[in-house]
Amino acid sequence: MAEKDSLTLLAEEVARILNVEKVDPDVGINELGVDSLNVVELMLVADQLYPGADVEKLSAGLYTSLRDFDQQLRQQMAA
């Protein structure tokens, strides 16, 4: 069985946080229904999925997608 990539794992965790079956990683977090409490959970998940990345440095807006977060965090890890 192939190992899941970070974006897939992130989307699965956000779906779990939101108590839904699946989320689209290309939809903005605001459209997914992420609220301020969910953001805290999202940051905790990101800390675990992206070791060495600084989630405090994420650039986010209403239309930032999980794919955007994944790219930012992977770039931080590579730096």
C-alpha positions in Angstrom: 0.0 0.0 0.0 1.4 3.4 -1.0 2.1 6.0 1.7 -0.4 8.9 1.6 1.0 12.3 0.7 0.9 15.2 3.1 -2.0 17.0 1.3 -4.2 13.8 1.4 -3.4 13.4 5.1 -4.2 17.1 5.8 -7.5 16.9 3.9 -8.4 13.8 5.9 -7.7 15.4 9.2 -9.7 18.6 8.2 -12.6 16.3 7.2 -12.3 14.7 10.6 -12.2 18.1 12.4 -15.3 19.3 10.5 -17.0 15.9 11.0 -17.6 15.4 7.3 -16.7 12.5 5.0 -14.4 14.4 2.6 -13.1 17.9 1.8 -11.9 19.3 -1.4 -8.3 20.5 -0.9 -8.7 23.2 -3.6 -11.6 24.9 -1.9 -10.9 27.9 0.4 -10.9 27.1 4.1 -13.7 29.6 4.7 -15.9 27.8 2.2 -15.1 24.5 3.9 -16.7 25.9 7.1 -13.5 26.2 9.1 -14.0 28.6 12.0 -11.5 30.0 14.5 -11.6 27.0 16.8 -11.0 24.7 13.8 -8.0 26.8 12.8 -6.3 25.9 16.2 -7.0 22.2 15.5 -5.7 22.6 12.0 -2.4 24.2 13.3 -1.9 21.3 15.7 -2.4 18.8 12.9 0.0 20.7 10.7 2.6 20.6 13.4 2.5 16.8 13.4 2.2 16.4 9.6 5.0 18.8 8.7 7.9 18.4 11.2 10.2 21.4 11.2 7.7 23.8 9.5 6.6 26.9 11.4 2.8 27.0 11.2 2.9 30.5 12.8 4.4 31.7 9.5 1.5 30.5 7.3 0.0 33.1 5.0 -3.8 32.6 5.0 -6.9 34.4 3.8 -10.5 33.5 3.4 -9.8 31.8 0.1 -6.6 30.0 1.0 -7.0 26.3 0.3 -5.5 23.2 2.0 -3.4 22.8 -1.1 -2.0 26.3 -0.5 -1.2 25.4 3.1 0.4 22.1 2.0 2.7 24.0 -0.4 3.7 26.6 2.1 4.5 24.0 4.8 6.4 21.8 2.4 8.5 24.8 1.2 9.3 25.6 4.8 10.4 22.0 5.5 12.7 22.1 2.4 14.3 25.4 3.4 
